Amino acid sequence: MAFLTTTCDIPRVARMVIHMRSVEFLTPDELLAEVGDRLRRWRLDKRTSQAALAAKAGVSLKALQALEGGHGSALGTYVRVLKALGLLETLDALVPVPLISPIDMLNRRYVKHARQRAPKAKAHK
């Protein structure tokens, strides 16, 4: 295989294969653990300590440790850590912007709405 040029590439490839499992079948707790593990690996790849990342993200060390440990965290903590790691573009993959299909656009364009009329005034006697 062309991408395996040295023996030090093998652990990285093995790690990639292990983490390519489908997240569909994971429980919410397992998903939190997976997200935490991925963030921890990004931090380590950037050779950053937990204390340094927590300071850069503006979160407490305990909050970062909980996030990396998969123990749940506030959404704000997650977003701040993503930003500090330079990973904000991954939010589009996590929660894509909803798009209107071209068919829906055509259907909405040609739907005629009934005009609204003002209520009739009462006749004065």
Secondary structure by P-SEA (a helix, b strand, c coil): ccccccccaaaaaaaaaaaccccccccaaaaaaaaaaaaaaaaaaacccaaaaaaaacccaaaaaaaaacccccaaaaaaaaaaaccccccccccccccccaaaaaaaaaccccccccccccccc
